[in-house]
Amino acid sequence: MKLLPIWFVAALLAGGVAQAQTYTVLCVKTPCGHLRVNDGPGRLETDYSYRNNGRGPDQKEVAEFAPDGALISYRNEGTATYGARIDESFQRGADGKVAWRSPVDKGERGGVARDAVYLPVASSPAWEARLAQSLLAAKASRTEALPVGKVAIERVQKLGLPGQPFEIGLYAIDGLDLEPTYVWLREDSRALFATVDPGWGGTVLQGFEGQLDRLGDAQKAAQLERLKRLARELPQPLPGLTVIEGVRWFDAQAAQLRGPSDVYLRDGRIAFIAKPGTLKNAAPDQRISGVGRTLLPGLVDMHVHLEPAELLQHLAAGVTAVRDVGNSNAGLAELRGRVERGELLGPRIAANGFIEGKSPFSSQADFVADSLPEALAAIDWYAAHGYRQLKLYNSIRPEWVKPMVAHARELGLRTGGHVPAFMTARQAVEAGFDELHHINQVTLNFLVGKGDDTRTLLRFNLVGDKAADLRLNDRRTQDFIALLKKKGTVVDATMTAFEAQYTQRQGQPNPSYSMVAANLPAVLQRGLLSAEVDMDDVKAKRWGASWKVMMDLLRRMHAAGIALVAGTDSTAGFGLQRELELYVQAGIPTAQALKIATWNGAKYSDRLNEIGGIERGKRADLLLVDGDPVADIRAIRRVALVIQGLNNETRALSPAALYQSMGVLPFVPAAEIAK
């Protein structure tokens, strides 16, 4: 006789009555929403909503189950984070045939096992718990998932709670993403206790909000243990002298391809560059063939919000340095230390000091100032802790900007970020901004009215609705670009972060990742069909035209000599590769795009003395790609080897092995290292 799932038994013991629970959504440590769950025998109802940085989902789910735990029906309705419609359903017929429908796909299938699990496009944390319950009840080690994929689960650890008769368990679900997905369940009933995103916040059973840090620390420890193991297994040390033979190499400062040359590496640095075969008595300990390949300085992603799970993704794509522009200061410092000590594999990390103003739309952070003195005190803290740059955010009061910038400059810090609400980009630059983030923020300069509140989704929607009407050869645009040039303002456009938002329709491939989707796990492939914004034919035509205007604005800024840096604010690794492709599509010469992602990134994150070019004495942070990315930027995806110089040691990483550790099919074989 088949045993009933433990969560179903628990519900029966509770008298067959639906158990109503309320959960608090926490953004950092501030309540920002709710999850209400009615969970009883045969039925689950949820109400999930939160707001962070002026955006968030509003959705309701209803699911029904058979006595053996099999899913009979599922319904999910509402709106997603950026306003896209959620309208998804699943149904199991009496004949055993299942059918599903969502804004991205629909299908039906017969002969499906009753313990198969359904993976919605956009579910609540309560559904993650139900998924965990179903996997725990399944007999197979990996369970079939619908519409695609296979998933598995394991318990990582158990914790007791002060004064409580029950324990909670941390469970890792494998197969949903590029690393395990974690959920906390009560051990007595398998009911949801919490989902936690360390550094961001989480969803926690009401009354236990004070446990968030403890849960986050335990979850982070489990995640770090996995990453530490990979850090021991994946690198190949390159002791002594290593030569990359006969390789063409990219001179980032000149934006030109040089060679072929022999490039020698020793003690984590570039030791010498010579014509092939010149140093006949060099006696290298390792040889790497560069024939048919191109050597580039490691790429620099200048706009990330780094999480431990992303470390390997960056490296696999040749991103050996990043700039974090908003994170938990303590968490990022800890992560940076672990990478620098070699405990974890990851890119070099520089950090911007993040400061937000207090408002109903605030992005929760370490420093959310309610007055100018508080904002100035935050700048003092960042200066004292060695930061070199600041990022100001949407809810900073316009009248604070000029005194904040002046104070930062007195302390030797550059300032940039989002254009605060009720300001234009021009006003921010005139007040002293050294850098502007995001192409939509730059485009809004020509669109916002006096009362437009860009702390809301208006900062995206206004651009989509109206940018198509802009004429970028007019005097206003020319004067603005001339101002950027005069002030030496840097622009971090993050084009990849917006491409799909303004051009993708539901059910269509995500244009930023369609070229790599086939190598990703099947579950992620389906997720990439989900658009952030709903579009009909009229809206798609208009927003697509607005996207072309933004691309043209990027081209015009580069042509005018505005310093650009390559940031993404999107999927680690793959996002930067797409960013460079978009620069080329916009009309920026390929070699200049590569310079932006190497030399400019190092220069404008204050690291040009160490990284950003292939020169004697610089760190051996390099990537070796098959082909010639100067001739065809798409070659940037064919990374055959990544090299890092860390702690006076040189080490090589196989992108193929890095991708395999994430469940991603490799793109090219790793370059061989001969002794």
HUPE-V31738 format. One record per pair of residues at least 4 apart in sequence whose C-alpha atoms are under 8 Angstrom apart, sorted by the first residue. I is the first residue (numbers start at 0). J is the second residue. If there is no record, write none. Layout:
# HUPE-V31738
I & J
I & J
This chain:
# HUPE-V31738
3 & 7
3 & 8
3 & 66
3 & 67
3 & 68
3 & 136
4 & 8
4 & 67
4 & 68
4 & 132
4 & 133
4 & 136
5 & 9
5 & 136
5 & 188
5 & 189
6 & 10
6 & 132
6 & 188
6 & 189
6 & 190
7 & 11
7 & 40
7 & 68
8 & 12
9 & 13
9 & 187
9 & 188
10 & 14
10 & 15
10 & 16
10 & 17
10 & 18
10 & 39
10 & 40
10 & 188
11 & 15
11 & 16
11 & 40
15 & 39
15 & 40
16 & 39
16 & 40
17 & 37
17 & 38
17 & 39
17 & 40
18 & 36
18 & 37
18 & 38
18 & 39
19 & 35
19 & 36
19 & 37
19 & 38
20 & 35
20 & 36
20 & 37
20 & 204
20 & 205
21 & 33
21 & 34
21 & 35
21 & 36
21 & 204
21 & 205
22 & 33
22 & 34
22 & 35
22 & 202
22 & 203
22 & 204
22 & 205
23 & 30
23 & 31
23 & 32
23 & 33
23 & 34
23 & 202
23 & 203
23 & 204
23 & 205
23 & 208
24 & 30
24 & 31
24 & 32
24 & 33
24 & 34
24 & 49
24 & 200
24 & 201
24 & 202
24 & 203
25 & 29
25 & 30
25 & 31
25 & 32
25 & 200
25 & 201
25 & 202
25 & 203
26 & 30
26 & 31
26 & 51
26 & 199
26 & 200
26 & 201
26 & 363
27 & 198
27 & 199
27 & 200
27 & 201
27 & 363
27 & 364
28 & 200
28 & 211
29 & 363
31 & 49
31 & 50
31 & 51
32 & 47
32 & 48
32 & 49
32 & 50
33 & 46
33 & 47
33 & 48
33 & 49
33 & 202
34 & 45
34 & 46
34 & 47
34 & 48
34 & 202
35 & 45
35 & 46
35 & 47
36 & 43
36 & 44
36 & 45
36 & 46
36 & 125
37 & 42
37 & 43
37 & 44
37 & 45
38 & 42
38 & 43
38 & 44
39 & 43
40 & 64
40 & 66
41 & 63
41 & 64
41 & 65
41 & 66
41 & 68
42 & 61
42 & 62
42 & 63
42 & 64
43 & 60
43 & 61
43 & 62
43 & 63
44 & 59
44 & 60
44 & 61
44 & 62
45 & 59
45 & 60
45 & 61
45 & 123
45 & 125
46 & 57
46 & 58
46 & 59
46 & 60
47 & 56
47 & 57
47 & 58
47 & 59
47 & 123
48 & 55
48 & 56
48 & 57
48 & 58
49 & 54
49 & 55
49 & 56
49 & 57
50 & 54
50 & 55
50 & 56
50 & 360
51 & 55
51 & 360
51 & 361
51 & 362
51 & 363
52 & 360
52 & 361
52 & 362
52 & 363
52 & 454
52 & 455
53 & 359
53 & 360
53 & 361
53 & 362
53 & 454
53 & 455
53 & 456
54 & 80
54 & 81
54 & 455
54 & 456
55 & 79
55 & 80
55 & 81
56 & 77
56 & 78
56 & 79
56 & 80
56 & 81
56 & 82
57 & 77
57 & 78
57 & 79
57 & 80
58 & 75
58 & 76
58 & 77
58 & 78
58 & 79
58 & 85
58 & 123
59 & 75
59 & 76
59 & 77
60 & 73
60 & 74
60 & 75
60 & 76
60 & 123
61 & 73
61 & 74
61 & 75
62 & 70
62 & 71
62 & 72
62 & 73
62 & 74
63 & 70
63 & 71
63 & 72
63 & 73
64 & 68
64 & 69
64 & 70
64 & 71
64 & 72
65 & 69
65 & 70
65 & 71
68 & 114
68 & 133
69 & 113
69 & 114
69 & 115
70 & 91
70 & 113
70 & 116
71 & 89
71 & 90
71 & 91
71 & 92
72 & 88
72 & 89
72 & 90
72 & 91
73 & 87
73 & 88
73 & 89
73 & 90
74 & 86
74 & 87
74 & 88
74 & 89
75 & 85
75 & 86
75 & 87
75 & 88
75 & 122
76 & 84
76 & 85
76 & 86
76 & 87
77 & 84
77 & 85
77 & 86
78 & 82
78 & 83
78 & 84
78 & 85
79 & 83
79 & 84
79 & 85
79 & 121
79 & 531
80 & 531
81 & 456
81 & 531
81 & 532
82 & 531
82 & 532
82 & 533
83 & 530
83 & 531
83 & 532
83 & 533
84 & 102
84 & 532
84 & 533
85 & 101
85 & 102
85 & 121
86 & 101
86 & 102
87 & 99
87 & 100
87 & 101
87 & 102
87 & 119
87 & 120
88 & 99
88 & 100
88 & 101
89 & 97
89 & 98
89 & 99
89 & 100
89 & 117
90 & 97
90 & 98
90 & 99
91 & 95
91 & 96
91 & 97
91 & 98
92 & 96
92 & 97
95 & 109
95 & 110
95 & 111
96 & 107
96 & 108
96 & 109
96 & 110
96 & 111
97 & 107
97 & 108
97 & 109
97 & 111
98 & 105
98 & 106
98 & 107
98 & 108
99 & 105
99 & 106
99 & 107
99 & 146
100 & 104
100 & 105
100 & 106
101 & 105
101 & 120
102 & 505
102 & 506
102 & 529
103 & 505
103 & 506
103 & 507
103 & 528
103 & 529
104 & 506
106 & 146
111 & 115
112 & 143
114 & 133
114 & 137
114 & 142
114 & 143
115 & 142
115 & 143
115 & 144
115 & 145
116 & 130
116 & 133
116 & 134
116 & 142
116 & 143
116 & 144
116 & 145
117 & 130
117 & 144
117 & 145
117 & 146
118 & 144
118 & 145
118 & 146
120 & 525
120 & 526
120 & 529
122 & 126
122 & 127
123 & 127
124 & 128
124 & 191
124 & 193
124 & 194
124 & 202
125 & 129
125 & 191
126 & 130
127 & 131
127 & 182
128 & 132
128 & 182
128 & 183
128 & 184
128 & 189
128 & 190
128 & 191
129 & 133
129 & 190
130 & 134
131 & 135
131 & 152
131 & 170
131 & 172
131 & 182
132 & 136
132 & 189
133 & 137
134 & 142
134 & 150
134 & 151
134 & 152
135 & 152
137 & 142
140 & 151
140 & 152
141 & 149
141 & 150
141 & 151
141 & 152
142 & 149
142 & 150
142 & 151
143 & 147
143 & 148
143 & 149
143 & 150
144 & 148
144 & 149
144 & 150
147 & 521
147 & 522
147 & 525
148 & 174
148 & 520
148 & 521
148 & 522
149 & 174
150 & 172
150 & 173
150 & 174
150 & 175
151 & 172
151 & 173
151 & 174
152 & 170
152 & 171
152 & 172
152 & 173
153 & 170
153 & 171
153 & 172
154 & 168
154 & 169
154 & 170
154 & 171
155 & 168
155 & 169
155 & 170
155 & 171
155 & 221
156 & 168
156 & 169
156 & 170
157 & 166
157 & 167
157 & 168
157 & 169
158 & 166
158 & 167
158 & 168
159 & 163
159 & 165
159 & 166
159 & 167
160 & 164
160 & 165
160 & 166
160 & 167
165 & 185
165 & 186
165 & 187
166 & 185
166 & 186
166 & 187
167 & 183
167 & 184
167 & 185
167 & 186
167 & 192
168 & 183
168 & 184
168 & 185
168 & 186
169 & 181
169 & 182
169 & 183
169 & 184
169 & 218
170 & 181
170 & 182
170 & 183
170 & 184
171 & 179
171 & 180
171 & 181
171 & 182
172 & 179
172 & 180
172 & 181
172 & 182
173 & 178
173 & 179
173 & 180
174 & 178
174 & 179
174 & 520
174 & 522
175 & 179
175 & 180
175 & 522
175 & 523
176 & 180
176 & 520
176 & 522
176 & 523
177 & 308
177 & 520
177 & 661
177 & 662
177 & 663
178 & 308
178 & 661
181 & 194
181 & 195
181 & 218
182 & 191
182 & 193
182 & 194
182 & 195
183 & 191
183 & 192
183 & 193
183 & 194
184 & 188
184 & 189
184 & 190
184 & 191
184 & 192
184 & 193
185 & 189
185 & 190
185 & 191
185 & 192
186 & 190
191 & 204
192 & 203
192 & 204
193 & 201
193 & 202
193 & 203
193 & 204
194 & 201
194 & 202
194 & 203
195 & 200
195 & 201
195 & 202
195 & 203
195 & 211
195 & 214
195 & 215
195 & 218
196 & 200
196 & 201
196 & 215
197 & 201
197 & 212
197 & 215
197 & 216
197 & 218
197 & 219
198 & 215
198 & 326
198 & 327
198 & 330
199 & 327
200 & 211
201 & 211
203 & 207
203 & 208
203 & 211
204 & 208
207 & 211
210 & 214
211 & 215
212 & 216
213 & 217
214 & 218
215 & 219
216 & 220
217 & 221
218 & 222
219 & 223
220 & 224
221 & 225
222 & 226
222 & 307
222 & 308
223 & 227
223 & 307
223 & 343
224 & 228
225 & 229
226 & 230
226 & 343
226 & 344
227 & 231
227 & 342
227 & 343
227 & 344
228 & 232
229 & 233
229 & 343
229 & 344
230 & 234
230 & 341
230 & 342
230 & 343
230 & 344
233 & 652
233 & 653
233 & 656
233 & 657
234 & 650
234 & 651
234 & 652
234 & 653
235 & 650
235 & 651
235 & 652
236 & 648
236 & 649
236 & 650
236 & 651
237 & 241
237 & 285
237 & 648
237 & 649
237 & 650
237 & 651
238 & 265
238 & 266
238 & 284
238 & 648
238 & 649
239 & 265
239 & 266
239 & 283
239 & 284
240 & 263
240 & 264
240 & 265
240 & 266
240 & 282
240 & 283
240 & 284
240 & 285
241 & 263
241 & 264
241 & 265
241 & 283
241 & 284
241 & 285
241 & 286
241 & 287
242 & 261
242 & 262
242 & 263
242 & 264
242 & 283
242 & 285
242 & 286
242 & 287
243 & 261
243 & 262
243 & 263
243 & 286
243 & 287
243 & 288
243 & 289
244 & 260
244 & 261
244 & 262
244 & 275
244 & 286
244 & 287
244 & 288
244 & 289
244 & 290
245 & 258
245 & 259
245 & 260
245 & 261
245 & 275
245 & 288
245 & 289
245 & 290
246 & 258
246 & 259
246 & 260
246 & 261
246 & 262
246 & 288
246 & 289
246 & 290
246 & 291
246 & 292
246 & 293
246 & 294
247 & 256
247 & 257
247 & 258
247 & 259
247 & 260
247 & 289
247 & 290
247 & 292
247 & 293
247 & 294
248 & 256
248 & 257
248 & 258
248 & 259
248 & 260
248 & 293
248 & 294
248 & 295
248 & 613
249 & 254
249 & 255
249 & 256
249 & 257
249 & 293
249 & 294
249 & 295
249 & 296
249 & 613
250 & 254
250 & 255
250 & 256
250 & 257
250 & 295
250 & 612
250 & 613
251 & 255
251 & 296
251 & 593
251 & 594
251 & 597
251 & 598
251 & 611
251 & 612
251 & 613
252 & 594
252 & 598
252 & 612
254 & 590
254 & 591
254 & 593
254 & 594
255 & 590
256 & 629
258 & 274
259 & 274
259 & 275
260 & 272
260 & 273
260 & 274
260 & 275
261 & 272
261 & 273
261 & 274
261 & 275
261 & 276
262 & 269
262 & 270
262 & 271
262 & 272
262 & 273
263 & 269
263 & 270
263 & 271
263 & 272
264 & 268
264 & 269
264 & 270
264 & 271
264 & 619
264 & 649
265 & 269
265 & 270
265 & 648
265 & 649
266 & 644
266 & 647
266 & 648
266 & 649
267 & 618
267 & 619
267 & 643
267 & 644
267 & 645
267 & 646
267 & 647
267 & 648
267 & 649
267 & 650
268 & 615
268 & 616
268 & 617
268 & 618
268 & 619
268 & 644
268 & 647
268 & 649
269 & 613
269 & 614
269 & 615
269 & 616
269 & 617
269 & 618
269 & 619
270 & 615
270 & 616
271 & 614
271 & 615
272 & 614
272 & 615
273 & 277
273 & 278
284 & 674
285 & 672
285 & 673
285 & 674
286 & 672
286 & 673
286 & 674
287 & 670
287 & 671
287 & 672
287 & 673
288 & 670
288 & 671
288 & 672
289 & 293
289 & 294
289 & 623
291 & 625
291 & 626
291 & 627
292 & 623
292 & 624
292 & 625
292 & 626
292 & 627
293 & 623
293 & 624
293 & 625
293 & 626
293 & 627
293 & 628
294 & 621
294 & 622
294 & 623
294 & 624
295 & 612
295 & 613
295 & 621
295 & 622
295 & 623
295 & 624
296 & 597
296 & 610
296 & 611
296 & 612
296 & 613
296 & 620
296 & 621
296 & 622
297 & 317
297 & 318
297 & 319
297 & 320
297 & 597
297 & 610
297 & 611
297 & 620
297 & 621
297 & 622
298 & 317
298 & 318
298 & 319
298 & 320
298 & 596
298 & 597
298 & 600
298 & 611
299 & 318
299 & 319
299 & 320
299 & 321
299 & 322
299 & 565
299 & 566
299 & 596
299 & 597
299 & 600
299 & 601
299 & 611
300 & 318
300 & 320
300 & 321
300 & 322
300 & 565
300 & 566
300 & 567
300 & 575
300 & 596
300 & 600
301 & 321
301 & 322
301 & 323
301 & 491
301 & 564
301 & 565
301 & 566
301 & 567
301 & 600
301 & 604
302 & 321
302 & 322
302 & 323
302 & 324
302 & 491
302 & 493
302 & 565
302 & 566
302 & 567
302 & 568
303 & 321
303 & 322
303 & 323
303 & 324
303 & 325
303 & 566
303 & 567
303 & 568
303 & 569
303 & 571
304 & 323
304 & 324
304 & 325
304 & 326
304 & 568
305 & 309
305 & 310
305 & 323
305 & 326
305 & 331
306 & 310
307 & 334
308 & 312
309 & 313
309 & 571
310 & 314
310 & 344
310 & 345
310 & 346
311 & 315
311 & 344
311 & 345
311 & 657
311 & 658
312 & 316
312 & 571
312 & 572
312 & 573
312 & 657
312 & 658
313 & 317
313 & 318
313 & 319
313 & 345
313 & 346
313 & 571
313 & 572
313 & 573
314 & 318
314 & 319
314 & 345
314 & 346
314 & 572
314 & 641
314 & 654
314 & 657
315 & 572
315 & 638
315 & 641
315 & 653
315 & 654
315 & 655
315 & 657
315 & 658
316 & 572
316 & 573
316 & 576
316 & 636
316 & 638
316 & 654
317 & 572
317 & 621
317 & 622
317 & 638
317 & 641
318 & 346
318 & 572
319 & 345
319 & 346
319 & 347
319 & 620
319 & 621
319 & 643
320 & 346
320 & 347
320 & 348
320 & 349
321 & 346
321 & 347
321 & 348
321 & 349
322 & 348
322 & 349
322 & 350
322 & 351
322 & 604
323 & 348
323 & 349
323 & 350
323 & 351
324 & 350
324 & 351
324 & 352
324 & 353
324 & 390
325 & 350
325 & 351
325 & 352
325 & 353
325 & 364
325 & 390
326 & 330
326 & 331
326 & 353
326 & 364
327 & 331
327 & 364
327 & 365
328 & 332
328 & 365
329 & 333
330 & 334
331 & 335
332 & 336
333 & 337
334 & 338
335 & 339
335 & 347
335 & 348
336 & 340
337 & 341
337 & 342
337 & 343
338 & 342
338 & 343
338 & 344
338 & 345
338 & 346
338 & 347
339 & 347
339 & 645
339 & 646
340 & 646
341 & 645
349 & 604
350 & 386
350 & 388
351 & 386
351 & 387
351 & 388
351 & 389
351 & 390
352 & 378
352 & 381
352 & 386
352 & 388
352 & 389
352 & 390
353 & 364
353 & 365
353 & 366
353 & 389
353 & 390
353 & 391
353 & 392
354 & 364
354 & 365
354 & 366
354 & 367
354 & 368
354 & 374
354 & 377
354 & 389
354 & 390
354 & 391
354 & 392
354 & 395
355 & 361
355 & 362
355 & 363
355 & 364
355 & 366
355 & 367
355 & 368
355 & 391
355 & 392
355 & 393
355 & 394
355 & 395
356 & 361
356 & 367
356 & 368
356 & 369
356 & 370
356 & 374
356 & 392
356 & 393
356 & 394
356 & 395
356 & 396
357 & 361
357 & 367
357 & 368
357 & 369
357 & 394
357 & 395
358 & 394
360 & 394
360 & 454
360 & 455
361 & 367
361 & 393
361 & 394
361 & 454
363 & 367
366 & 374
366 & 377
367 & 374
368 & 373
368 & 374
368 & 395
369 & 373
369 & 374
370 & 374
371 & 375
371 & 399
371 & 403
372 & 376
373 & 377
374 & 378
374 & 403
375 & 379
375 & 403
375 & 406
376 & 380
377 & 381
378 & 382
378 & 389
378 & 403
378 & 406
378 & 407
379 & 383
380 & 384
381 & 385
381 & 386
382 & 386
382 & 387
382 & 410
382 & 412
386 & 412
387 & 411
387 & 412
387 & 413
387 & 605
388 & 412
388 & 413
388 & 414
388 & 415
389 & 412
389 & 413
389 & 414
389 & 415
389 & 416
390 & 414
390 & 415
390 & 416
390 & 417
391 & 395
391 & 414
391 & 415
391 & 416
391 & 417
391 & 418
391 & 419
392 & 416
392 & 417
392 & 418
392 & 419
393 & 417
393 & 418
393 & 419
393 & 420
393 & 453
393 & 454
394 & 419
394 & 420
394 & 454
395 & 399
395 & 400
395 & 419
395 & 420
396 & 400
396 & 419
396 & 420
397 & 419
397 & 420
397 & 421
397 & 422
398 & 402
399 & 403
400 & 404
400 & 427
400 & 430
400 & 431
401 & 405
401 & 430
401 & 431
402 & 406
403 & 407
404 & 408
404 & 413
404 & 414
404 & 430
404 & 431
404 & 432
405 & 409
405 & 431
406 & 410
407 & 411
407 & 412
407 & 413
407 & 414
408 & 412
408 & 413
413 & 432
413 & 433
414 & 431
414 & 432
414 & 433
414 & 434
415 & 432
415 & 433
415 & 434
415 & 435
415 & 436
416 & 434
416 & 435
416 & 436
417 & 435
417 & 436
417 & 437
417 & 440
418 & 422
418 & 423
418 & 424
418 & 427
418 & 435
418 & 436
418 & 440
419 & 423
419 & 427
419 & 453
420 & 451
420 & 452
420 & 453
420 & 454
421 & 449
421 & 450
421 & 451
421 & 452
421 & 453
422 & 426
422 & 427
423 & 427
423 & 443
423 & 444
423 & 447
424 & 428
424 & 435
424 & 440
424 & 441
424 & 443
424 & 444
425 & 429
425 & 444
425 & 479
425 & 482
426 & 430
427 & 431
427 & 432
428 & 432
428 & 433
428 & 434
428 & 483
428 & 486
428 & 488
432 & 488
433 & 486
433 & 487
433 & 488
433 & 489
434 & 488
434 & 489
434 & 490
434 & 491
435 & 440
435 & 441
435 & 488
435 & 489
435 & 490
435 & 491
435 & 492
436 & 440
436 & 441
436 & 490
436 & 491
436 & 492
436 & 493
437 & 441
437 & 490
437 & 491
437 & 492
437 & 493
437 & 494
438 & 442
438 & 491
438 & 492
438 & 493
438 & 494
438 & 549
438 & 553
439 & 443
439 & 458
439 & 459
439 & 462
439 & 549
440 & 444
440 & 458
442 & 446
442 & 462
442 & 466
442 & 549
442 & 552
443 & 447
443 & 458
443 & 461
443 & 462
445 & 469
445 & 476
446 & 461
446 & 462
446 & 465
446 & 466
447 & 451
447 & 461
451 & 457
452 & 457
452 & 458
453 & 457
453 & 458
454 & 458
456 & 460
457 & 461
458 & 462
459 & 463
460 & 464
461 & 465
461 & 466
462 & 466
462 & 545
463 & 467
463 & 501
463 & 541
463 & 542
463 & 543
463 & 545
463 & 546
464 & 538
464 & 541
464 & 542
464 & 545
465 & 469
465 & 545
466 & 544
466 & 545
466 & 546
466 & 548
466 & 549
467 & 541
467 & 542
467 & 544
467 & 545
467 & 546
467 & 547
467 & 548
468 & 545
469 & 548
471 & 476
471 & 477
471 & 548
471 & 552
472 & 476
472 & 477
473 & 477
474 & 478
475 & 479
476 & 480
477 & 481
478 & 482
479 & 483
480 & 484
480 & 556
480 & 559
480 & 561
481 & 485
481 & 559
482 & 486
483 & 487
483 & 488
483 & 489
483 & 561
484 & 488
484 & 559
484 & 560
484 & 561
487 & 561
487 & 562
488 & 561
488 & 562
489 & 561
489 & 562
489 & 563
489 & 564
490 & 561
490 & 562
490 & 563
490 & 564
491 & 563
491 & 564
491 & 565
491 & 566
492 & 553
492 & 563
492 & 564
492 & 565
492 & 566
492 & 567
493 & 497
493 & 565
493 & 566
493 & 567
493 & 568
493 & 578
494 & 498
494 & 567
494 & 578
494 & 581
495 & 499
495 & 511
495 & 567
495 & 568
495 & 569
495 & 574
495 & 575
495 & 577
495 & 578
495 & 581
496 & 500
496 & 567
496 & 568
496 & 569
497 & 501
498 & 502
498 & 503
498 & 510
498 & 511
498 & 546
499 & 503
499 & 509
499 & 510
499 & 511
499 & 530
499 & 531
500 & 530
500 & 531
500 & 532
501 & 532
501 & 539
501 & 542
501 & 543
501 & 545
501 & 546
502 & 510
502 & 539
502 & 542
502 & 543
502 & 546
503 & 507
503 & 508
503 & 509
503 & 510
503 & 530
503 & 532
504 & 529
504 & 530
504 & 532
504 & 533
504 & 534
504 & 539
505 & 528
505 & 529
505 & 530
505 & 533
505 & 534
506 & 528
506 & 529
506 & 530
507 & 528
507 & 529
507 & 530
508 & 512
508 & 513
508 & 527
508 & 528
509 & 513
509 & 527
509 & 528
509 & 529
509 & 530
510 & 514
511 & 574
511 & 577
512 & 516
512 & 527
512 & 573
512 & 574
512 & 577
513 & 517
515 & 519
516 & 523
516 & 524
516 & 527
517 & 524
518 & 663
518 & 664
518 & 665
518 & 666
519 & 523
519 & 524
519 & 662
519 & 663
519 & 664
520 & 524
520 & 662
520 & 663
521 & 525
522 & 526
523 & 527
524 & 528
525 & 529
534 & 538
534 & 539
535 & 539
536 & 540
537 & 541
538 & 542
539 & 543
540 & 544
541 & 545
542 & 546
543 & 547
544 & 548
545 & 549
546 & 550
547 & 551
548 & 552
549 & 553
550 & 554
550 & 585
551 & 555
551 & 585
552 & 556
553 & 557
553 & 582
553 & 585
554 & 558
554 & 582
554 & 585
554 & 586
554 & 587
555 & 559
556 & 560
556 & 561
557 & 561
557 & 562
557 & 563
557 & 587
558 & 587
562 & 599
563 & 595
563 & 599
564 & 595
564 & 596
564 & 599
564 & 600
564 & 603
565 & 575
565 & 578
565 & 579
565 & 595
565 & 596
565 & 600
566 & 575
566 & 578
567 & 574
567 & 575
567 & 578
568 & 574
569 & 574
570 & 574
571 & 575
572 & 576
573 & 577
574 & 578
575 & 579
576 & 580
576 & 635
576 & 636
577 & 581
578 & 582
579 & 583
579 & 592
579 & 593
579 & 596
579 & 632
580 & 584
580 & 632
580 & 633
581 & 585
582 & 586
582 & 587
582 & 589
582 & 592
583 & 587
583 & 588
583 & 589
583 & 592
583 & 632
587 & 591
587 & 592
588 & 592
589 & 593
589 & 628
589 & 629
589 & 630
589 & 631
589 & 632
590 & 594
590 & 629
591 & 595
592 & 596
593 & 597
593 & 629
594 & 598
594 & 599
595 & 599
595 & 600
596 & 600
597 & 601
597 & 611
597 & 612
598 & 602
598 & 607
598 & 610
598 & 611
598 & 612
599 & 603
599 & 611
600 & 604
600 & 611
601 & 605
601 & 606
601 & 607
601 & 610
601 & 611
602 & 606
602 & 607
602 & 611
606 & 610
606 & 611
607 & 611
607 & 612
608 & 617
609 & 617
609 & 618
610 & 617
610 & 618
610 & 620
612 & 617
613 & 617
618 & 643
618 & 644
618 & 645
619 & 642
619 & 643
619 & 644
619 & 649
620 & 641
620 & 642
620 & 643
620 & 644
621 & 641
621 & 642
621 & 643
622 & 638
622 & 639
622 & 640
622 & 641
622 & 642
623 & 638
623 & 639
623 & 640
623 & 641
624 & 628
624 & 634
624 & 635
624 & 636
624 & 637
624 & 638
624 & 639
624 & 640
625 & 634
625 & 637
625 & 638
625 & 639
626 & 634
626 & 637
627 & 631
627 & 632
627 & 634
628 & 632
628 & 633
628 & 634
628 & 635
633 & 637
634 & 638
636 & 666
637 & 666
637 & 667
638 & 654
638 & 666
638 & 667
638 & 669
639 & 653
639 & 654
639 & 655
639 & 667
639 & 668
639 & 669
639 & 670
640 & 651
640 & 652
640 & 653
640 & 654
640 & 669
640 & 670
641 & 651
641 & 652
641 & 653
641 & 654
642 & 649
642 & 650
642 & 651
642 & 652
643 & 649
643 & 650
643 & 651
644 & 648
644 & 649
644 & 650
645 & 649
645 & 650
652 & 656
652 & 657
653 & 657
653 & 669
653 & 670
654 & 658
654 & 665
654 & 669
655 & 659
655 & 664
655 & 665
655 & 666
655 & 667
655 & 668
655 & 669
656 & 660
656 & 665
657 & 661
658 & 662
658 & 663
658 & 664
658 & 665
659 & 663
659 & 664
659 & 665
